[in-house]
Amino acid sequence: MDDVLPILEKVPFLVDAQLWEIASRCRIFRSRADGEDQTVELELSRDTAGRWMVVARDDERDLTAQGVPMPGLNGAINMVPWYLLDDPVAD
C-alpha cells in the first residue's frame, strides 16, 4: 500500500486533490456523557506529507467527530472533538 499515494499524485485529474491513505481502522466501545453505551468506528489516515487525521463515527446515531491534520498520531487523536459524539439531540 505504500506505493499507492505516489501513483495517485501523478494522475492529472487528481492534481489538486488531497490524498489520504487509511492507515488503520479501530472500534471503540465507550460510555457517552449521559452514561449510555456507544460504539465508535475510528479511521486513522495519513497524507503524503506524513500528517495524521482521525475521524470518529457513531453510525447508529449518525454522528461524526473529525480532527484536524497533525504531524503526529498522538496529536491527531487528541484534536478530535470527542464531545460531538455525546450529542443528545441525535437520539
Secondary structure as GFF3:
##gff-version 3
##sequence-region A 1 91
A	DSSP	alpha_helix	4	9	.	.	.	ID=ss1
A	DSSP	three_ten_helix	12	14	.	.	.	ID=ss2
A	DSSP	beta_strand	20	31	.	.	.	ID=ss3
A	DSSP	beta_strand	37	47	.	.	.	ID=ss4
A	DSSP	beta_strand	52	58	.	.	.	ID=ss5
A	DSSP	beta_strand	63	66	.	.	.	ID=ss6
A	DSSP	alpha_helix	73	78	.	.	.	ID=ss7
A	DSSP	three_ten_helix	82	86	.	.	.	ID=ss8
A	DSSP	three_ten_helix	88	90	.	.	.	ID=ss9
###
